Amino acid sequence: MAKILSETGPESGQEEKTATEAPKPVAVDSAPAPEISEDDAAVIREVHETYKRMKVELANVIVGQTDVIDEVLMAVFSRGHALLVGVPSLAKTLLISTLSKVLRLSFKRIQFTPDLMPSDITGSDVLEEDKKTGERIFRFVNGPLFANMVL
């Protein structure tokens, strides 16, 4: 196991740390932190409570994947994207479908096959005929790309 010397060096008489211990943070800027208004504090508390409730709901379905749940929730709360990569049977689809249910969002999955066509992802125009009037019209059928959550 690699050894890391303490910040003050070996001559200070402090013990060495192992590589698994995190180094102590060093202050870069000594400016005081800005004051947080009462409204901002309330929003922060609400977001934290929402995060905890979502984590509990996801953990009821996805067992043993706490790090993955945390990272996916970080992507959601930061309004970012996440690329889930892993071997089969790691509950990737179940995680995202459960997350979309918790958030009340639509969920679609795209299965990539050798014969996949662009219209299989984006959707296509379909010619429909009204049986009563005989009138033909084109109607656009949305593909999975139009869902809120796409896997």
Protein Blocks (a to p, Z undefined) as FASTA:
>chain_A
ZZdddfkojknopacddfkbccddddfblcdcddddfklmmmmmmmmmmmmmmmmmmmmm
mghilmmmmmmmmmmmnopacdddddehilmmmmmmmmmmmnopacddddddfklcfklm
nopcdddddfklopacddddddfklpmbdZZ
